[in-house]
Amino acid sequence: MFDRDKINDLLQNRNFVMCGASLFFMCGIMSYFSQKELLSASIITVILCILLITRIFDIKRVLIFALIFYFGFAITILRVKNSDALISLAPLNTDFYGQIASIPNSAEKGKAKFFFNVEKAGNNVVNGKTLLTVKADENDISQLNIGQKITIKGNLRQPFRSTNPSQFDYSSYLKNYGVFTVIYSTGENLKIHNEKMSPKWKFLYDLNNIRNFVLKTHSKYLKTPNLEILGGIVFGDDAVAPPDYIKNSFINSGLLHILAASGMNVGFIFSFWFFIMTFFRVPYKPKVISGMFLVIGYTLMTGLGASVVRASLMLLFVLTGKLIDRDTHSISLLSFVAILMLLYNPAYINDVGFQLSFLVTFGLLFTANIIIKKWDNVPDKITSLILIPIVAQIWVAPIQMFYFNTFSLYSILANITSSILLIVISFTGFISSVLAIFKPVADIVCMIFDFINNYLISTLIVISDFFGNLPHSLIQTTHPNIIQITIYYIMLICASLLVKYNKYKKAFITVV
């Protein structure tokens, strides 16, 4: 028998309960997307029956977790669309009228990609969302902005589907955003309509104008690719795309995550604001509340990448707890945020950014914290600089192999080498970008900070190129299946628990 007292202690832990609930909820969602509903339900039922028979779970807990699983499946059916009005029209070459629904973004000059809410396709009145790629004059592209109503001639078609399990499926990727078609255009008949926007779109339009102004100011002192790298670090790759050769270099070295805004940026923006408000002796609650609104604005400005949304929601809940004198539990909060994001859009579960963000954060909160506490004689700063890249790589390796069939051999070394550099670039880039919002000081601020960042970013590129060009820097791997990945993470979690809780070892491995 299991040591029930020790297991009961574990089952009362908030982090454990909330994490378990989120896992069952995710299983319900994944059962829908895998199209193996009966098999998934059978496996979950067997697991819950075993937990009930062994009296690890009582009947009440079994029923709750079963309901969570089926609720995840049901909410996915209700919220996920499998088609829209545009599919029946494809292929079609005509004029399209609608609204730009995301920040126009591309790694190439004279080219832009954005989500487009189509209201008219030729003479057809429709309601559908598509991904529009336009190649046109650079001046025309630069005038496009989120929230604008435009007319443009293009070729509507369905995106390609994968022909084997390991191939990237563009069609499935776009379905995660409720998109089932694509439009390619040369910019013919492009017309921007000067129509009044709703408050929501006007707010996003103004935010993007601020971001564009900041980047334009930086562009006076930073050139390609340093400008795009700084823009990616500060605003995210959803808002600023780096050149392909830089992206390939960072993929080979295992530093691609650097080119995307992360939770660290969210922490920077609030800390900076909190410091400024403290300097001006603003009372505690007003500076926290104003900082929360600033975080929301920054999140919208980055293009709502999964990592930034996750970090922002967690910070907002932590700050709300501070305002009402309530403590938060890190892993249970992470699990709760995951559930919230999946309730909003269950297709997030298929997004690589969502998976990597939550896995790395969970790994750092769970495994890294355990090891840091064990190494209490080593300074925290040294431990973090070495340990965080190692733990992050351990937790993301199976996902990288699953989606890309690759493994960055020198990723840990590259991340350790560049960690301090990245912190400095992120901090200086963020501070200069915030100050650059104020036009009277924008030029002088960017000139000073970018003089430093030019050297720092160039050094970062050298590090990436060095590790990316080493022999076997990117190893081709086999395609792991879901069962193998599940076993890997179960073993990783169990190993971490056994390191942290010596008193629970018998509860997990002793059977009488």
C-alpha positions, 0 to 999 in steps of 0.5 A, spaced: 500 500 500 501 507 499 503 511 505 496 514 505 498 520 510 504 522 505 500 522 499 494 526 502 498 531 504 501 532 497 493 532 494 492 537 499 497 542 496 494 547 492 499 547 486 498 540 485 490 540 485 490 546 480 496 543 476 492 536 476 485 540 474 489 544 468 492 537 465 485 534 465 482 540 462 488 540 457 487 532 456 479 534 454 481 539 449 487 535 446 482 529 445 478 533 440 484 535 436 487 528 436 480 526 433 481 520 438 475 522 443 473 515 445 480 512 446 482 518 450 476 518 454 477 510 456 484 512 458 482 517 463 477 513 465 481 507 467 486 512 470 481 515 475 478 508 476 485 506 478 486 512 483 479 510 486 480 503 487 487 504 490 484 509 494 488 515 492 482 519 490 476 519 493 469 518 489 468 526 489 475 527 487 474 522 481 468 525 479 470 532 479 476 531 475 472 527 470 467 533 469 473 537 468 476 532 462 469 532 459 468 540 460 475 541 456 472 537 450 465 540 450 468 547 450 472 545 444 466 543 440 463 549 442 468 554 441 473 551 435 470 553 428 472 548 422 470 552 416 467 559 415 464 563 409 470 564 405 472 557 404 466 556 399 469 561 395 476 559 394 479 559 389 477 566 387 481 572 384 477 579 386 477 585 390 476 584 397 474 589 402 475 588 410 479 590 416 486 589 418 485 585 424 493 584 426 499 588 426 502 588 419 509 584 419 514 581 415 521 580 414 522 583 407 521 590 405 515 591 401 512 585 404 507 585 409 502 579 412 496 580 417 490 577 419 484 580 415 477 580 417 473 580 410 466 583 409 466 583 401 469 578 396 467 581 389 460 582 389 459 577 395 457 579 402 461 575 407 464 574 414 470 571 414 478 571 417 483 570 412 491 571 412 493 576 407 500 577 404 501 583 400 507 585 396 507 592 394 511 599 394 514 600 400 511 606 402 504 603 401 506 597 405 508 602 411 501 606 411 498 599 413 496 599 420 491 595 425 484 597 425 484 600 418 479 598 413 482 597 406 480 594 399 485 590 395 485 585 389 488 578 391 487 571 390 484 567 395 486 560 396 486 554 401 493 553 405 497 547 403 496 541 408 502 536 410 503 530 407 506 526 412 506 527 420 513 530 421 511 536 416 509 543 418 501 543 416 500 550 414 493 549 414 492 546 421 497 552 424 492 557 421 486 553 424 488 555 431 487 562 429 480 561 426 483 562 419 481 557 413 484 561 407 489 565 405 490 571 400 496 573 396 496 580 393 501 584 389 497 591 392 493 592 386 487 596 387 489 597 394 485 603 397 485 605 405 478 607 407 478 613 412 472 610 416 471 612 423 474 606 428 470 603 434 474 605 440 477 598 441 480 598 434 482 606 435 486 604 441 490 598 438 491 603 432 494 608 436 498 603 440 501 601 433 503 608 431 506 609 438 510 602 437 512 605 429 514 611 432 519 608 437 522 603 432 522 609 427 526 613 432 531 607 433 532 606 426 536 613 425 541 609 430 540 602 429 541 598 422 539 591 419 539 586 423 540 590 429 534 594 429 530 588 428 533 584 433 532 590 438 525 590 436 524 583 437 526 583 444 522 589 446 516 588 442 516 581 440 517 577 433 509 578 432 510 585 431 517 585 428 520 580 424 528 579 423 531 577 417 531 570 415 538 569 415 538 572 422 533 567 424 536 561 421 543 563 425 539 563 432 535 557 430 542 553 429 545 556 436 538 555 440 537 562 441 531 563 437 527 565 443 531 571 444 528 574 438 521 574 441 518 578 447 518 574 453 515 575 461 522 578 462 520 584 458 513 584 462 517 584 469 521 590 466 516 594 464 512 594 471 518 595 475 521 601 471 514 604 472 513 602 479 520 605 480 518 612 477 512 612 481 515 611 487 520 616 486 514 621 485 511 619 491 505 616 488 501 612 493 502 604 493 495 603 490 495 608 484 502 606 482 500 599 482 493 600 478 496 604 473 502 599 472 497 594 471 494 598 465 501 599 462 502 592 462 496 591 459 497 596 453 504 593 452 501 586 451 497 589 446 503 593 443 507 586 442 501 583 438 499 578 443 504 573 443 503 567 448 509 568 452 507 575 453 500 574 455 501 568 459 506 573 463 502 579 463 496 575 466 500 572 471 503 579 473 496 582 473 493 576 478 499 577 483 498 585 483 491 584 484 492 579 490 497 584 493 491 590 492 486 585 496 492 582 501 491 575 498 497 571 497 498 567 490 501 560 489 506 560 483 504 553 479 497 554 481 497 561 478 500 558 472 495 553 471 489 557 472 492 562 467 493 556 462 485 554 463 483 562 462 487 562 455 484 555 453 477 557 455 478 563 451 481 559 445 482 552 446 486 552 439 492 555 443 493 548 445 496 547 438 500 553 438 508 552 439 509 558 443 503 557 448 506 550 449 514 552 450 512 558 454 508 554 459 513 548 459 519 553 460 515 557 466 513 550 469 520 547 469 523 554 472 518 554 477 518 547 479 525 544 477 529 550 477 527 552 484 528 545 487 535 545 485 536 552 487 534 551 494 539 545 494 544 549 492 543 554 498 551 555 498 552 558 491 550 565 490 543 565 487 545 570 481 551 564 479 546 559 480 540 562 476 545 564 470 547 557 469 541 553 471 536 556 468 538 555 461 539 548 463 533 547 466 529 550 460 533 546 455 531 540 458 523 542 458 523 544 451 527 539 448 522 534 446 517 539 443 523 542 439 524 534 437 516 533 436 515 540 431 522 541 428 525 534 428 532 537 431 536 539 437 540 544 438 547 541 441 550 547 443 543 551 446 545 551 453 552 553 452 550 559 447 544 561 452 549 561 458 554 565 454 549 570 452 544 571 458 548 577 461 548 580 454 541 579 453 539 582 460 543 588 459 540 589 451 533 587 454 533 593 459 537 598 455 532 597 449 526 597 454 528 603 457 530 607 451 523 605 448 519 607 453 523 614 454 522 614 446 515 615 447 516 622 449 517 626 442 522 631 445 527 627 448 526 621 443 532 622 439 537 624 444 535 617 448 535 613 442 542 616 440 545 614 447 542 608 448 543 605 441 550 607 441 551 602 447 546 597 444 549 597 437 556 593 440 552 589 445 547 586 439 553 585 434 556 581 440 550 577 440 550 576 433 557 573 433 555 569 439 549 566 435 554 565 429 559 562 433 555 556 436 550 556 430 556 554 425 560 549 429 559 542 427 553 538 428 550 545 431 543 542 429 542 535 430 536 532 426 532 527 430 527 522 429 519 524 430 517 522 438 510 520 439 505 523 444 506 517 448 514 518 449 513 525 450 508 523 456 513 518 459 519 523 458 515 529 462 512 524 467 519 521 469 522 529 469 516 531 474 517 524 478 525 526 479 524 533 481 519 531 486 523 526 489 529 531 489 524 536 493 520 531 498 525 526 501 519 524 505 515 522 499 519 517 496 516 511 499 509 514 497 511 514 490 515 507 490 514 503 496 508 498 494 507 493 500 
